[in-house]
Amino acid sequence: MSMIPELKISGLRASVEGKEILKGVDLTVRGGEVHAIMGPNGTGKSTLASSLMGHPKYDVTAGQVTLNGEDVLAMGVDERARAGLFLAMQYPSEVSGVSNANFMRMAKNARLGEGNEVPVLKFHRELLQKMKALSIDPTFGERYLNEGFSGGEKKRNEILQMTMLEPSIAILDEIDSGLDIDALRIVAEGVNTLRKPEFGLLIITHYQRLLQYIDPDYVHVMMQGKIVRSGGRELAEKLEQNGYDWLKDELGIVDETVEAGV
């Protein structure tokens, strides 16, 4: 029987250039669960995603993060990926000289470990099948990673990477940003195909519209660098109807922004 993965975040604090952004985040994501973190711009949502993956810009100053009991914060970025963490970024990078297909095959083999590498033909069959499901032109496999891709193509490519790598816990950071309705639906359908007990998902989003296509088990609201309210889908719907002001008033929050763009 496959192990049910668990990502546990306890009291996480993180700073950028000496300014504290995360101010004590507590969250547990298990396999089979979909969690959504919502909140106004600049409240620390993207900082949380980057800190979990070990981005060097973010300095974790306190707290613990474990994946299946292992200390994530002691791992390098590549070790976190091999352990089963995946981040689909808001602004995926372009990498010239490395084809999409080669990048994904190297990443998948690194995840599987030495001696378990996937055969070339099997990999390409699987890649073509999943590209078709995401309405991605098969020629994208031979193009350089994200180079010349539109915003929507980059987002679909991130989901393609996720479906190929089959991580234990995936973090989607504003994956719906800049997508039209058709692209959003395709991306969401790709995410929904991965729902299973061996896979947990953390969605970071500003808007409720993505949650019309991906049904969350838990919704969390982040303000001032911490999670201030948790609930079910009804919480996202209330935010869509009333905005964040009602919650700020209820909690006595005057200024929810901790840092613009984070």
Secondary structure by P-SEA (a helix, b strand, c coil): cccbbbbbbcbbbbbccccccccbbbbcccccbbbbbbbcccccaaaaaaaaaccccccccbbbbbccccccccccaaaaaaabbbbbccbbbbbccccaaaaaaaaaaaaacccccccaaaaaaaaaaaaaaaccccccccccccccccaaaaaaaaaaaaaaacccbbbbccccccccaaaaaaaaaaaaaaccccbbbbbbbccccccccccccbbbbbccccccccccaaaaaaaaaccaaaaaaaaccccccccccc
